[in-house]
Amino acid sequence: MKRYVVGITGASGSLCAREILRALLDHRQVGEVHVVLSAYSLRTLHVELGVPVRDEAEGLRALIGPARAGALSARRARRRGGAAAPSRSAGARLVPHLSDAMEASISSGSFQTDGMVVVPCSGGTLAAIATGVTSNLLHRAAEVTLKERRPLLLAFRETPLSLVHIENMRRATLAGATVVPIMPAFYAGPRSIDDVVAQFTARLLDLLGLDHRIGRRWEGRG
């Protein structure tokens, strides 16, 4: 089973973060999803999802839904009590980390993962990753992903682009990351924002090497 890391920053794009999290958690090939929310992501989640978000726990509930969040709480309670963890269907695949927990498992290259997605990726986070300046767990996990030569997808969300953004995207790409700007695929004929988000999620899953039936593939014309 595969293990992935998802980093969520304060850039606009909470719907994309929510969709990729749910897609990974539901995927039959994925065993664990480690999640890090930056401090500023909580404010964006509150604005874009329309729910109160005061800490990382509430942020996760907003993203994955109360059912999965409840299962996560049950898992924690059972572990404290010494009982066995619940089944995978009960939400045992989600592993949250605080953004300041630099001692977390995903801080080490010896902790094996199959890649990381930063969605949405802010300009500040892109700069930190491109220049190797680590100030939180999200940055460190991305640094580890690069040095271990694992897939790192940066769902950059900014427009228009400055030369600073372009240079940082170049540096990150040369270091091994794949920059995947959040943008609609008009050829798929989206009719709603959900269609746009689903198509973008499909591209992320493609780049992670996970098979799926999300979105619409271009089959050519004629």
N, C-alpha and C positions, 0 to 999 in steps of 0.2 A: 504494500500500500504506500501511496505517495504522501509526502509531508510538505506543506507550503507555509510561507509566511506572508501575511497581508499587512501592509502599513497604510494608515489612513491619516492624511494631513488636513490642514485647515483650508485648503483650496476648495473652490466650488466643485461639486461633483458627488455629493453624498449618495445620490441614487445609483451611481456606478459602483461605489463602494458596497452598498447594500446588495446589489445584484451579484457581484462577483463572490462576495462572502457566501451568499445563499447557494450559488451554483457550486462552489467548492465543497460546502458542507453536505450537499446532496449528491455529490458525484461518487459513483461506485468505486472509482480508483483511488480516491483520496482518503487517507486514514486520519490525518491531523491537519488542522488549520490553526496556526499561531497568529495572533492578532495584536497589533500595537496601534493605539490611537494617540496622536500627538495632542498636546494641551489645547492648541487652537482648533483642532478638529471638532471639539465639543461645541464650540460656538456655531460652527457651520452646520453641524447636524441639527442643532436647535432651530436655526433659521430655515434650512431647506426641508427638513422632515416635519417641522411644525410640532415638535414634542419637547418637553423640558429635558435638558441634558446637563446635569450638574457634575457628573463624574464619568469615569470610563465604563462603569457597570451600566449606567443609564444609557450611555452611548451605544454599547453593545445591544442592549434591549431594543433600542430604536432601530438598529441595523438588522438584527436577525429575527426579531419578533419575540413576544413574551413566552411562547411555548418553548423555543430553544433556550432562551435565557433561564426559564424555570428549570429546565433539565440540567443546565450548567450549575445552578445553585444546588440542586439535589445531588449532583456528583460531588461537589465540594463538601457538602454536609456528610455524605456517606464516607468520604475519605477521612474526614476528621474523626468519624466514629469507628473507623477500622473496618467498615463493611466494604464489600466489593463495589467497584464502580459500575454504574448501570450500563446497559447495552449501548451499542453505537447509535441505534435508533433513538435513544434517549438524549442524545446531544453530547456524547463523549468525545466528539471529534474537535471541539473548539477549545483552544488553549489561549486565554488572554494574558497579556503582560502589561504592566504599567510602563509608561514611557520613560520613567527615571530608574527602572530596574535594570541597571547595567550588568548585574550579575546573572541575568536570565540565561536560559539554555541557548537561545538564539544569538547570544553574544559571542559564541565560540564556534570556530570552524569544525571542531570535533563533533558538534551536534549536527548530524546530517539532515539536510533538507533537499527538496527537489527544485527549489527556486523561490523567488519572492516577487510580489506585486506591490507597488506603491500606487494606490488609487484612492482619491486623486493625488497627484504629486504637485506640490506648490513650488514656486520659484526658489524659495529659501531652501527647501529640502533638496531640490535638484542641485543647487549650488553646493550644499554640504556634501552630497554624494560625489559630485564631480571633482571637488577639491580635497576630499578626505578629511573634512572637518567634522568630527563627531561630537555632538552635544546631547544626544538622547539615544534611547534604545533603537528607535526606528533607523536613525543614521547608522548606528553600529551594525544592526542586522543587515543593512544594505551593503556596508563595507565588507562584512564577512561573506556575503553572497558573491560579491565581485572577486575577492581574493581567492575564494574557493572555486572560481570559474563556473558558478551556477547561474541559471537564467535569472536576470533581474529586469523586470518590466516597469517602466516609469510612465504612468498615465498622466502626462503633463497637462495641466489645465491653466492656460494663460493666453491672452490675446489682447493686442498685438504683441509680437515678440520683439524684445530689444536685442541688441547685439550681445549683451550679457547672457540672456537666455540661450541664444544660438551657440555661443562659445561653450557654455556649460553643457548643452546637449551634445556638442561635439566631443568634449572631454569625457562625458559619461559613456558615450558610444564607443570611443576608443578604448575605454577601460573595460568594456564588455557588456554594458547595459543595452537594452533596447528601449528607445523612447517611443511611446505609443500615445500620441496626443489624443485627448478625448474630442472626437469629432464625429458627426453623423455620416453614415454611408447612404447617400441619397439613392443609389441604384437599387437598394432593397425596398424602396417605396414605403418608408415609414409613415404611419398614420397617427402616431402618438409619440409622446416622449418615452413611453415604455418600450416602443419598438426600437427607438434610437438606442436606448440603454441596453436592450437585449442584444442588438447587433454588435455593439461595442464589447459586451461581455463575451460574445462568441469569438471575437478576434483575440481576446486575452486568453481564452481557453485553448484556442489554436496554437498560440505562441508558447503556451505551457506544455503542449503536446498531449492534451486531454481530448478525447473524442466526446462529441456532444451532438445534440439536435436543436440547438438554440439558434435563432436567427435564420437568415436566408443566404444561401451561397449563390454566387454568380455562376451560371451555367453557360454563358455565352448567348449569342443571338443567332437565329436562323437554324 
